[in-house]
């Protein structure tokens, strides 16, 4: 894992949350339908690479250059990782820590 890319913040109303974060000084980076029938809203502060997604659940997304190698390394350490999900935005694979917190690996499209 290289870095934290996206912190998913659970919100009840994504549009109201978007308005709040805009008032805080965040900029809207992406607002688009996601594969689950929701709206993906991704926001960021100027001059930073870490972004926030207003979502239905909490999660942290980490970048990786080689998702398959990362999964192999984690599996060797006894950490199970879900199957890779191929999307137009890259490849994703989810895992959970011992407390059930959602973590995700993201390999950007090539």
ChimeraX commands (.cxc) that place a marker at each C-alpha (Angstrom):
marker #1 position 0.00,0.00,0.00 radius 0.5
marker #1 position 1.34,3.38,-0.97 radius 0.5
marker #1 position -0.98,5.93,0.62 radius 0.5
marker #1 position -4.45,6.74,1.83 radius 0.5
marker #1 position -6.44,7.90,-1.19 radius 0.5
marker #1 position -10.05,8.20,0.01 radius 0.5
marker #1 position -11.68,8.27,3.43 radius 0.5
marker #1 position -15.31,7.19,3.16 radius 0.5
marker #1 position -17.49,9.13,5.61 radius 0.5
marker #1 position -20.93,7.66,6.35 radius 0.5
marker #1 position -23.69,10.23,5.89 radius 0.5
marker #1 position -27.50,10.02,5.98 radius 0.5
marker #1 position -28.16,12.58,3.22 radius 0.5
marker #1 position -25.39,12.93,0.65 radius 0.5
marker #1 position -26.64,16.22,-0.78 radius 0.5
marker #1 position -26.90,17.88,2.63 radius 0.5
marker #1 position -23.47,16.52,3.52 radius 0.5
marker #1 position -22.07,17.85,0.24 radius 0.5
marker #1 position -23.41,21.34,1.08 radius 0.5
marker #1 position -21.79,21.15,4.53 radius 0.5
marker #1 position -18.39,20.08,3.20 radius 0.5
marker #1 position -18.51,22.81,0.53 radius 0.5
marker #1 position -19.01,25.34,3.34 radius 0.5
marker #1 position -15.95,23.84,5.09 radius 0.5
marker #1 position -13.87,24.65,2.02 radius 0.5
marker #1 position -13.88,21.30,0.24 radius 0.5
marker #1 position -14.21,21.17,-3.54 radius 0.5
marker #1 position -16.47,18.77,-5.42 radius 0.5
marker #1 position -14.23,16.43,-7.42 radius 0.5
marker #1 position -16.67,13.76,-8.61 radius 0.5
marker #1 position -20.44,13.37,-8.46 radius 0.5
marker #1 position -21.65,10.41,-10.49 radius 0.5
marker #1 position -23.93,7.38,-10.27 radius 0.5
marker #1 position -22.19,4.37,-8.76 radius 0.5
marker #1 position -22.81,0.69,-9.64 radius 0.5
marker #1 position -24.98,0.23,-6.50 radius 0.5
marker #1 position -27.64,2.78,-7.51 radius 0.5
marker #1 position -26.31,5.53,-5.24 radius 0.5
marker #1 position -24.44,8.71,-6.07 radius 0.5
marker #1 position -20.69,8.69,-5.58 radius 0.5
marker #1 position -19.65,12.07,-4.17 radius 0.5
marker #1 position -15.93,12.63,-3.77 radius 0.5
marker #1 position -14.57,15.88,-2.35 radius 0.5
marker #1 position -11.15,17.24,-1.54 radius 0.5
marker #1 position -9.38,20.15,0.00 radius 0.5
marker #1 position -7.19,22.27,-2.27 radius 0.5
marker #1 position -3.53,21.20,-2.51 radius 0.5
marker #1 position -3.96,17.71,-1.04 radius 0.5
marker #1 position -4.18,14.22,-2.55 radius 0.5
marker #1 position -6.37,12.65,0.15 radius 0.5
marker #1 position -10.08,12.94,-0.57 radius 0.5
marker #1 position -13.37,12.26,1.21 radius 0.5
marker #1 position -16.26,10.25,-0.18 radius 0.5
marker #1 position -19.72,10.88,1.24 radius 0.5
marker #1 position -21.00,7.34,1.48 radius 0.5
marker #1 position -23.35,4.92,3.16 radius 0.5
marker #1 position -20.61,3.34,5.29 radius 0.5
marker #1 position -17.14,4.06,6.64 radius 0.5
marker #1 position -14.09,2.85,4.77 radius 0.5
marker #1 position -10.53,3.77,3.91 radius 0.5
marker #1 position -9.21,3.28,0.39 radius 0.5
marker #1 position -5.46,2.80,-0.14 radius 0.5
marker #1 position -3.62,3.10,-3.44 radius 0.5
marker #1 position -1.45,0.28,-4.72 radius 0.5
marker #1 position 0.52,-0.18,-7.93 radius 0.5
marker #1 position -0.05,-3.95,-8.05 radius 0.5
marker #1 position -3.27,-5.13,-6.45 radius 0.5
marker #1 position -2.63,-8.81,-7.14 radius 0.5
marker #1 position 0.79,-8.74,-5.45 radius 0.5
marker #1 position -0.69,-6.80,-2.52 radius 0.5
marker #1 position -3.45,-9.40,-2.09 radius 0.5
marker #1 position -0.90,-12.23,-2.24 radius 0.5
marker #1 position 1.19,-10.54,0.47 radius 0.5
marker #1 position -1.85,-9.96,2.70 radius 0.5
marker #1 position -3.12,-13.52,2.21 radius 0.5
marker #1 position 0.34,-14.85,3.18 radius 0.5
marker #1 position -0.04,-12.91,6.43 radius 0.5
marker #1 position -3.42,-14.57,7.07 radius 0.5
marker #1 position -5.47,-11.53,6.01 radius 0.5
marker #1 position -8.33,-12.50,3.69 radius 0.5
marker #1 position -9.17,-10.13,0.84 radius 0.5
marker #1 position -12.32,-10.22,-1.30 radius 0.5
marker #1 position -12.17,-10.79,-5.05 radius 0.5
marker #1 position -10.99,-7.95,-7.25 radius 0.5
marker #1 position -13.79,-5.74,-8.55 radius 0.5
marker #1 position -13.06,-4.37,-12.03 radius 0.5
marker #1 position -14.56,-0.90,-12.60 radius 0.5
marker #1 position -14.06,2.00,-15.01 radius 0.5
marker #1 position -12.15,3.74,-12.16 radius 0.5
marker #1 position -9.69,0.91,-11.61 radius 0.5
marker #1 position -9.51,-2.33,-9.67 radius 0.5
marker #1 position -10.72,-2.58,-6.07 radius 0.5
marker #1 position -10.45,-5.30,-3.41 radius 0.5
marker #1 position -12.02,-5.02,0.04 radius 0.5
marker #1 position -10.90,-6.42,3.36 radius 0.5
marker #1 position -11.82,-5.91,7.02 radius 0.5
marker #1 position -9.75,-5.43,10.13 radius 0.5
marker #1 position -10.41,-7.39,13.32 radius 0.5
marker #1 position -13.15,-4.92,14.33 radius 0.5
marker #1 position -15.00,-5.06,11.03 radius 0.5
marker #1 position -13.72,-1.74,9.65 radius 0.5
marker #1 position -13.79,-1.69,5.85 radius 0.5
marker #1 position -10.46,-1.21,4.07 radius 0.5
marker #1 position -9.93,-1.24,0.34 radius 0.5
marker #1 position -7.07,-1.58,-2.09 radius 0.5
marker #1 position -7.30,0.49,-5.28 radius 0.5
marker #1 position -5.17,0.04,-8.37 radius 0.5
marker #1 position -5.90,2.82,-10.84 radius 0.5
marker #1 position -6.61,1.91,-14.44 radius 0.5
marker #1 position -3.63,1.38,-16.66 radius 0.5
marker link #1:1,2 radius 0.2
marker link #1:2,3 radius 0.2
marker link #1:3,4 radius 0.2
marker link #1:4,5 radius 0.2
marker link #1:5,6 radius 0.2
marker link #1:6,7 radius 0.2
marker link #1:7,8 radius 0.2
marker link #1:8,9 radius 0.2
marker link #1:9,10 radius 0.2
marker link #1:10,11 radius 0.2
marker link #1:11,12 radius 0.2
marker link #1:12,13 radius 0.2
marker link #1:13,14 radius 0.2
marker link #1:14,15 radius 0.2
marker link #1:15,16 radius 0.2
marker link #1:16,17 radius 0.2
marker link #1:17,18 radius 0.2
marker link #1:18,19 radius 0.2
marker link #1:19,20 radius 0.2
marker link #1:20,21 radius 0.2
marker link #1:21,22 radius 0.2
marker link #1:22,23 radius 0.2
marker link #1:23,24 radius 0.2
marker link #1:24,25 radius 0.2
marker link #1:25,26 radius 0.2
marker link #1:26,27 radius 0.2
marker link #1:27,28 radius 0.2
marker link #1:28,29 radius 0.2
marker link #1:29,30 radius 0.2
marker link #1:30,31 radius 0.2
marker link #1:31,32 radius 0.2
marker link #1:32,33 radius 0.2
marker link #1:33,34 radius 0.2
marker link #1:34,35 radius 0.2
marker link #1:35,36 radius 0.2
marker link #1:36,37 radius 0.2
marker link #1:37,38 radius 0.2
marker link #1:38,39 radius 0.2
marker link #1:39,40 radius 0.2
marker link #1:40,41 radius 0.2
marker link #1:41,42 radius 0.2
marker link #1:42,43 radius 0.2
marker link #1:43,44 radius 0.2
marker link #1:44,45 radius 0.2
marker link #1:45,46 radius 0.2
marker link #1:46,47 radius 0.2
marker link #1:47,48 radius 0.2
marker link #1:48,49 radius 0.2
marker link #1:49,50 radius 0.2
marker link #1:50,51 radius 0.2
marker link #1:51,52 radius 0.2
marker link #1:52,53 radius 0.2
marker link #1:53,54 radius 0.2
marker link #1:54,55 radius 0.2
marker link #1:55,56 radius 0.2
marker link #1:56,57 radius 0.2
marker link #1:57,58 radius 0.2
marker link #1:58,59 radius 0.2
marker link #1:59,60 radius 0.2
marker link #1:60,61 radius 0.2
marker link #1:61,62 radius 0.2
marker link #1:62,63 radius 0.2
marker link #1:63,64 radius 0.2
marker link #1:64,65 radius 0.2
marker link #1:65,66 radius 0.2
marker link #1:66,67 radius 0.2
marker link #1:67,68 radius 0.2
marker link #1:68,69 radius 0.2
marker link #1:69,70 radius 0.2
marker link #1:70,71 radius 0.2
marker link #1:71,72 radius 0.2
marker link #1:72,73 radius 0.2
marker link #1:73,74 radius 0.2
marker link #1:74,75 radius 0.2
marker link #1:75,76 radius 0.2
marker link #1:76,77 radius 0.2
marker link #1:77,78 radius 0.2
marker link #1:78,79 radius 0.2
marker link #1:79,80 radius 0.2
marker link #1:80,81 radius 0.2
marker link #1:81,82 radius 0.2
marker link #1:82,83 radius 0.2
marker link #1:83,84 radius 0.2
marker link #1:84,85 radius 0.2
marker link #1:85,86 radius 0.2
marker link #1:86,87 radius 0.2
marker link #1:87,88 radius 0.2
marker link #1:88,89 radius 0.2
marker link #1:89,90 radius 0.2
marker link #1:90,91 radius 0.2
marker link #1:91,92 radius 0.2
marker link #1:92,93 radius 0.2
marker link #1:93,94 radius 0.2
marker link #1:94,95 radius 0.2
marker link #1:95,96 radius 0.2
marker link #1:96,97 radius 0.2
marker link #1:97,98 radius 0.2
marker link #1:98,99 radius 0.2
marker link #1:99,100 radius 0.2
marker link #1:100,101 radius 0.2
marker link #1:101,102 radius 0.2
marker link #1:102,103 radius 0.2
marker link #1:103,104 radius 0.2
marker link #1:104,105 radius 0.2
marker link #1:105,106 radius 0.2
marker link #1:106,107 radius 0.2
marker link #1:107,108 radius 0.2
marker link #1:108,109 radius 0.2
marker link #1:109,110 radius 0.2
view
